[in-house]
Amino acid sequence: MAELKIRDGDYVFDGVGGAVRVKGRDALLQRVLFKLTARRNGFLFLDNLGSTLHTLAGITASQRQSAAEAAVAQALADEENLQVEQVELDGDQLTVQLNYGGEKLDLQLTVQ
């Protein structure tokens, strides 16, 4: 199933009145990024959408790594055929290694 492509928080249009769509690996990566950057409980009626990564600043340094791992696992729990292999937090840089049906995917983002 194809999803609408999002760039910088807006839909991407094709220049002829339609919207660009993504599917497969690209759609998965787009969903993962959205779920990790959206604040959990920030959407009315979608209580399980998003992550708690935005709360890491209020957690002691010794507990941030395990809190980041838990936040990523929780945010991505409903994605089929996706396993979180590794989560590394270095300051405000988060690196996530995923396995999607045997394909390795790496993703980096800044935690704010």
Backbone as a printed PyTorch tensor [residue, N CA C, xyz], in Angstrom:
tensor([[[  0.8400,  -1.1820,   0.0000],
         [  0.0000,   0.0000,   0.0000],
         [  0.8860,   1.2460,   0.0000]],

        [[  0.6090,   2.1680,  -0.8640],
         [  1.3900,   3.4030,  -0.9650],
         [  0.8640,   4.4410,   0.0220]],

        [[  1.7830,   5.2440,   0.5310],
         [  1.4390,   6.3160,   1.4580],
         [  1.8670,   7.6410,   0.8540]],

        [[  1.2390,   8.7050,   1.2860],
         [  1.6220,  10.0260,   0.8110],
         [  3.0080,  10.3790,   1.3450]],

        [[  3.8410,  10.9240,   0.4800],
         [  5.2000,  11.3020,   0.8720],
         [  5.1730,  12.6240,   1.6280]],

        [[  5.9240,  12.6460,   2.7230],
         [  6.0100,  13.8480,   3.5530],
         [  7.4650,  14.3010,   3.5900]],

        [[  7.6740,  15.6070,   3.4060],
         [  9.0080,  16.1900,   3.5240],
         [  8.8760,  17.4750,   4.3290]],

        [[  9.6630,  17.5950,   5.3720],
         [  9.6500,  18.7840,   6.2350],
         [  8.2550,  19.0910,   6.7720]],

        [[  7.4910,  18.0400,   7.0710],
         [  6.1770,  18.1980,   7.6660],
         [  5.0500,  18.4870,   6.6970]],

        [[  5.3410,  18.5270,   5.3960],
         [  4.3100,  18.8050,   4.3920],
         [  4.2690,  17.6870,   3.3670]],

        [[  3.1140,  17.5190,   2.7470],
         [  2.9910,  16.5600,   1.6600],
         [  3.7850,  17.0630,   0.4620]],

        [[  4.3110,  16.1200,  -0.3060],
         [  5.0740,  16.4440,  -1.5130],
         [  4.1410,  16.2620,  -2.7080]],

        [[  4.0660,  17.3010,  -3.5390],
         [  3.1850,  17.2580,  -4.7030],
         [  3.9870,  16.9830,  -5.9660]],

        [[  3.3270,  16.3910,  -6.9580],
         [  4.0170,  15.9730,  -8.1780],
         [  4.0470,  17.0380,  -9.2740]],

        [[  3.4740,  18.1940,  -9.0420],
         [  3.5150,  19.2710, -10.0190],
         [  2.3760,  19.2570, -11.0230]],

        [[  1.5600,  18.2210, -11.0060],
         [  0.4310,  18.1480, -11.9370],
         [ -0.8850,  17.9080, -11.1960]],

        [[ -0.9380,  18.3860,  -9.9740],
         [ -2.1780,  18.2980,  -9.2220],
         [ -2.3270,  17.0990,  -8.3120]],

        [[ -1.3370,  16.2380,  -8.2680],
         [ -1.4160,  15.0600,  -7.4080],
         [ -0.3310,  15.0790,  -6.3480]],

        [[ -0.3760,  14.1100,  -5.5110],
         [  0.6100,  13.9790,  -4.4510],
         [  1.5330,  12.7970,  -4.7570]],

        [[  2.7910,  12.9290,  -4.3620],
         [  3.7690,  11.8590,  -4.5420],
         [  3.4940,  10.7890,  -3.4830]],

        [[  3.5940,   9.5430,  -3.8790],
         [  3.3750,   8.4260,  -2.9630],
         [  4.6520,   7.6140,  -2.8220]],

        [[  4.7950,   6.9930,  -1.6610],
         [  5.9240,   6.1040,  -1.4030],
         [  5.3830,   4.7640,  -0.9360]],

        [[  6.1570,   3.7110,  -1.1520],
         [  5.7410,   2.3930,  -0.6880],
         [  6.9730,   1.5870,  -0.2990]],

        [[  6.7210,   0.4240,   0.2750],
         [  7.8020,  -0.4710,   0.6580],
         [  8.7250,   0.1210,   1.6930]],

        [[ 10.0080,  -0.0180,   1.4400],
         [ 11.0520,   0.4300,   2.3730],
         [ 10.9520,   1.9320,   2.6610]],

        [[ 10.6970,   2.7420,   1.6230],
         [ 10.6080,   4.1890,   1.8070],
         [  9.4150,   4.5700,   2.6860]],

        [[  8.2970,   3.8930,   2.5010],
         [  7.1170,   4.1610,   3.3270],
         [  7.3900,   3.7640,   4.7820]],

        [[  8.0660,   2.6390,   4.9670],
         [  8.4040,   2.1970,   6.3190],
         [  9.3040,   3.2200,   7.0080]],

        [[ 10.3580,   3.6530,   6.3340],
         [ 11.2680,   4.6310,   6.9360],
         [ 10.5520,   5.9320,   7.2640]],

        [[  9.6460,   6.3460,   6.4120],
         [  8.8740,   7.5550,   6.6850],
         [  8.0050,   7.3770,   7.9240]],

        [[  7.3390,   6.2310,   8.0450],
         [  6.5080,   5.9500,   9.2240],
         [  7.3440,   5.8960,  10.4900]],

        [[  8.4970,   5.2350,  10.4110],
         [  9.3740,   5.1060,  11.5780],
         [  9.8280,   6.4790,  12.0510]],

        [[ 10.2890,   7.3190,  11.1320],
         [ 10.7150,   8.6680,  11.5090],
         [  9.5720,   9.4590,  12.1350]],

        [[  8.3860,   9.3260,  11.5500],
         [  7.2340,  10.0340,  12.1060],
         [  6.9340,   9.5540,  13.5160]],

        [[  6.9040,   8.2430,  13.6990],
         [  6.5740,   7.6930,  15.0120],
         [  7.6120,   8.0610,  16.0640]],

        [[  8.8650,   8.1600,  15.6800],
         [  9.9110,   8.4960,  16.6450],
         [  9.9370,   9.9820,  16.9810]],

        [[  9.5410,  10.8340,  16.0530],
         [  9.6120,  12.2730,  16.3060],
         [  8.3030,  12.8610,  16.8390]],

        [[  7.1890,  12.1810,  16.6060],
         [  5.9060,  12.6600,  17.1320],
         [  5.8470,  12.3920,  18.6380]],

        [[  5.2660,  13.3160,  19.3710],
         [  5.1390,  13.1400,  20.8290],
         [  3.9940,  12.1960,  21.1480]],

        [[  4.2940,  11.1930,  21.9350],
         [  3.2780,  10.2240,  22.3440],
         [  2.1830,  10.9420,  23.1280]],

        [[  0.9440,  10.5600,  22.9060],
         [ -0.2490,  11.1700,  23.4990],
         [ -0.5020,  12.5730,  22.9680]],

        [[  0.1260,  12.9130,  21.8440],
         [ -0.0650,  14.2300,  21.2560],
         [ -1.1850,  14.2880,  20.2400]],

        [[ -1.8220,  13.1430,  19.9760],
         [ -2.8810,  13.0810,  18.9790],
         [ -4.1570,  12.5530,  19.6320]],

        [[ -5.1910,  13.3510,  19.5810],
         [ -6.4710,  12.9530,  20.1400],
         [ -6.9560,  11.6830,  19.4530]],

        [[ -7.3540,  10.7090,  20.2110],
         [ -7.8560,   9.4130,  19.7520],
         [ -6.7710,   8.4760,  19.2410]],

        [[ -5.5200,   8.8880,  19.2460],
         [ -4.4030,   8.0330,  18.8300],
         [ -3.3700,   7.9990,  19.9580]],

        [[ -3.7800,   7.4810,  21.0960],
         [ -2.9490,   7.5010,  22.2950],
         [ -1.6260,   6.7570,  22.1410]],

        [[ -1.5730,   5.7570,  21.2700],
         [ -0.3700,   4.9390,  21.1370],
         [  0.5610,   5.3940,  20.0290]],

        [[  0.2560,   6.5030,  19.3840],
         [  1.0970,   7.0070,  18.2980],
         [  2.1720,   7.9300,  18.8530]],

        [[  3.3960,   7.7550,  18.3960],
         [  4.4870,   8.6290,  18.7920],
         [  5.4030,   7.9760,  19.8130]],

        [[  6.3750,   8.7670,  20.2610],
         [  7.3470,   8.2490,  21.2200],
         [  7.5030,   9.2060,  22.3960]],

        [[  8.2090,   8.7310,  23.3840],
         [  8.5180,   9.5450,  24.5650],
         [  9.9610,  10.0390,  24.5170]],

        [[ 10.5840,  10.0360,  23.3500],
         [ 11.9670,  10.4890,  23.2300],
         [ 12.1450,  11.9410,  23.6790]],

        [[ 11.1050,  12.7520,  23.5340],
         [ 11.1970,  14.1560,  23.9390],
         [ 11.3780,  14.3240,  25.4450]],

        [[ 11.1510,  13.2740,  26.2150],
         [ 11.2900,  13.3680,  27.6760],
         [ 12.7020,  13.0240,  28.1560]],

        [[ 13.5950,  12.6510,  27.2530],
         [ 14.9340,  12.2170,  27.6650],
         [ 15.7190,  13.3050,  28.3880]],

        [[ 15.4720,  14.5520,  28.0630],
         [ 16.2130,  15.6460,  28.7080],
         [ 15.9620,  15.6830,  30.2170]],

        [[ 14.8250,  15.2080,  30.6610],
         [ 14.4890,  15.2180,  32.0770],
         [ 14.9150,  13.9660,  32.8280]],

        [[ 15.6480,  13.0840,  32.1600],
         [ 16.0710,  11.8190,  32.7640],
         [ 17.5640,  11.8900,  33.0570]],

        [[ 17.9790,  11.3130,  34.1670],
         [ 19.4020,  11.3440,  34.5230],
         [ 20.2360,  10.6750,  33.4330]],

        [[ 21.4590,  11.1580,  33.2890],
         [ 22.3520,  10.6810,  32.2250],
         [ 22.5460,   9.1700,  32.2720]],

        [[ 22.6030,   8.5950,  33.4570],
         [ 22.8330,   7.1580,  33.5860],
         [ 21.6400,   6.3200,  33.1080]],

        [[ 20.4640,   6.9230,  33.0260],
         [ 19.2670,   6.1920,  32.6250],
         [ 18.7800,   6.5340,  31.2200]],

        [[ 19.4370,   7.4970,  30.5560],
         [ 18.9740,   7.9440,  29.2400],
         [ 19.0380,   6.8540,  28.1800]],

        [[ 20.1110,   6.0700,  28.1590],
         [ 20.2610,   5.0360,  27.1360],
         [ 19.1230,   4.0180,  27.2260]],

        [[ 18.8630,   3.5170,  28.4160],
         [ 17.7970,   2.5220,  28.5530],
         [ 16.4260,   3.1450,  28.2970]],

        [[ 16.2460,   4.4110,  28.6470],
         [ 14.9740,   5.0880,  28.3670],
         [ 14.7910,   5.2770,  26.8620]],

        [[ 15.8780,   5.5730,  26.1500],
         [ 15.8020,   5.7180,  24.6890],
         [ 15.4540,   4.3900,  24.0430]],

        [[ 16.0610,   3.3090,  24.5020],
         [ 15.7570,   1.9760,  23.9700],
         [ 14.2890,   1.6270,  24.1800]],

        [[ 13.7820,   1.9070,  25.3800],
         [ 12.3820,   1.6110,  25.6820],
         [ 11.4370,   2.4740,  24.8450]],

        [[ 11.7810,   3.7470,  24.6550],
         [ 10.9350,   4.6550,  23.8720],
         [ 10.8580,   4.2140,  22.4140]],

        [[ 11.9950,   3.8050,  21.8400],
         [ 12.0140,   3.3520,  20.4470],
         [ 11.2010,   2.0710,  20.2970]],

        [[ 11.4200,   1.1160,  21.1960],
         [ 10.6840,  -0.1530,  21.1310],
         [  9.1820,   0.0820,  21.2490]],

        [[  8.7770,   0.9460,  22.1550],
         [  7.3550,   1.2310,  22.3540],
         [  6.7430,   1.9100,  21.1210]],

        [[  7.4510,   2.8700,  20.5540],
         [  6.9200,   3.6110,  19.4090],
         [  6.7630,   2.7370,  18.1660]],

        [[  7.6310,   1.7370,  18.0260],
         [  7.6350,   0.9160,  16.8120],
         [  7.0210,  -0.4670,  17.0060]],

        [[  6.4400,  -0.7180,  18.1560],
         [  5.9200,  -2.0470,  18.4880],
         [  4.8550,  -2.5480,  17.5190]],

        [[  4.0960,  -1.6620,  16.9200],
         [  3.0010,  -2.1040,  16.0470],
         [  3.4120,  -2.2960,  14.5840]],

        [[  4.6790,  -2.0960,  14.2620],
         [  5.1480,  -2.2880,  12.8810],
         [  5.4350,  -3.7700,  12.6450]],

        [[  4.7400,  -4.3530,  11.6860],
         [  4.9280,  -5.7700,  11.3730],
         [  6.2630,  -5.9990,  10.6730]],

        [[  6.8770,  -7.1280,  10.9620],
         [  8.1400,  -7.5490,  10.3420],
         [  9.2970,  -6.5960,  10.6280]],

        [[  9.1910,  -5.7990,  11.6730],
         [ 10.2480,  -4.8480,  12.0210],
         [ 10.7730,  -5.1630,  13.4110]],

        [[ 12.0680,  -5.3620,  13.4970],
         [ 12.7110,  -5.5810,  14.7920],
         [ 13.7340,  -4.4810,  15.0240]],

        [[ 13.7540,  -3.9680,  16.2400],
         [ 14.7640,  -2.9940,  16.6310],
         [ 15.9850,  -3.7940,  17.0710]],

        [[ 17.0810,  -3.6390,  16.3500],
         [ 18.3080,  -4.3930,  16.6390],
         [ 19.1710,  -3.6730,  17.6720]],

        [[ 19.3230,  -2.3520,  17.4980],
         [ 20.2090,  -1.6080,  18.3880],
         [ 19.7800,  -0.1470,  18.4260]],

        [[ 19.9180,   0.4510,  19.6000],
         [ 19.6400,   1.8720,  19.7910],
         [ 20.8440,   2.4650,  20.4980]],

        [[ 21.4090,   3.5210,  19.9300],
         [ 22.5450,   4.2010,  20.5510],
         [ 22.2190,   5.6720,  20.6880]],

        [[ 22.4170,   6.1850,  21.8830],
         [ 22.1840,   7.5960,  22.1550],
         [ 23.5250,   8.2250,  22.5090]],

        [[ 23.9420,   9.2070,  21.7340],
         [ 25.2000,   9.9190,  21.9680],
         [ 24.8650,  11.4020,  22.0360]],

        [[ 24.7190,  11.9100,  23.2500],
         [ 24.2580,  13.2810,  23.4250],
         [ 22.8210,  13.3890,  22.9650]],

        [[ 22.5820,  14.2010,  21.9460],
         [ 21.2240,  14.3170,  21.4010],
         [ 21.0750,  13.5970,  20.0650]],

        [[ 22.0840,  12.8210,  19.6790],
         [ 22.0390,  12.0570,  18.4230],
         [ 21.6210,  10.6190,  18.7070]],

        [[ 20.5740,  10.1790,  18.0570],
         [ 20.0490,   8.8350,  18.2330],
         [ 20.2760,   8.0480,  16.9490]],

        [[ 20.8840,   6.8820,  17.0810],
         [ 21.0860,   5.9790,  15.9550],
         [ 20.2930,   4.7120,  16.2430]],

        [[ 19.4740,   4.3050,  15.2820],
         [ 18.6320,   3.1220,  15.4420],
         [ 18.9460,   2.1700,  14.3010]],

        [[ 19.2450,   0.9340,  14.6510],
         [ 19.4570,  -0.1070,  13.6510],
         [ 18.2450,  -1.0270,  13.6810]],

        [[ 17.6550,  -1.2190,  12.5010],
         [ 16.4320,  -1.9930,  12.3770],
         [ 16.6390,  -3.1710,  11.4410]],

        [[ 15.7920,  -4.1680,  11.5920],
         [ 15.7530,  -5.3000,  10.6790],
         [ 14.3180,  -5.3890,  10.1750]],

        [[ 14.1570,  -5.2050,   8.8670],
         [ 12.8300,  -5.2420,   8.2570],
         [ 12.7850,  -6.3950,   7.2680]],

        [[ 12.2490,  -7.5090,   7.7120],
         [ 12.1500,  -8.6820,   6.8520],
         [ 13.4900,  -9.1530,   6.3260]],

        [[ 14.5280,  -9.0590,   7.1440],
         [ 15.8640,  -9.4890,   6.7530],
         [ 16.7430,  -8.3750,   6.2080]],

        [[ 16.1580,  -7.2250,   5.9070],
         [ 16.9280,  -6.0870,   5.4060],
         [ 17.3280,  -5.1870,   6.5690]],

        [[ 18.6030,  -4.8570,   6.6400],
         [ 19.1190,  -3.9780,   7.6950],
         [ 18.8960,  -2.5260,   7.2950]],

        [[ 18.3490,  -1.7460,   8.2100],
         [ 18.1020,  -0.3270,   7.9770],
         [ 18.7100,   0.4680,   9.1280]],

        [[ 19.4390,   1.5070,   8.8080],
         [ 20.0030,   2.3960,   9.8200],
         [ 19.3530,   3.7540,   9.6900]],

        [[ 19.1480,   4.3660,  10.8310],
         [ 18.4180,   5.6310,  10.8770],
         [ 19.0500,   6.4890,  11.9490]],

        [[ 19.2230,   7.7670,  11.6660],
         [ 19.7590,   8.7110,  12.6490],
         [ 18.8440,   9.9060,  12.7530]],

        [[ 18.6900,  10.4120,  13.9750],
         [ 17.9170,  11.6070,  14.1810],
         [ 18.3970,  12.3310,  15.4140]],

        [[ 18.0380,  13.5900,  15.5030],
         [ 18.3850,  14.4020,  16.6550],
         [ 17.2040,  14.4030,  17.6070]],

        [[ 17.4780,  14.0970,  18.8650],
         [ 16.4330,  14.0760,  19.8930],
         [ 16.3600,  15.4600,  20.5070]],

        [[ 15.1650,  16.0180,  20.5140],
         [ 14.9940,  17.3670,  21.0620],
         [ 14.1020,  17.3570,  22.2680]]])
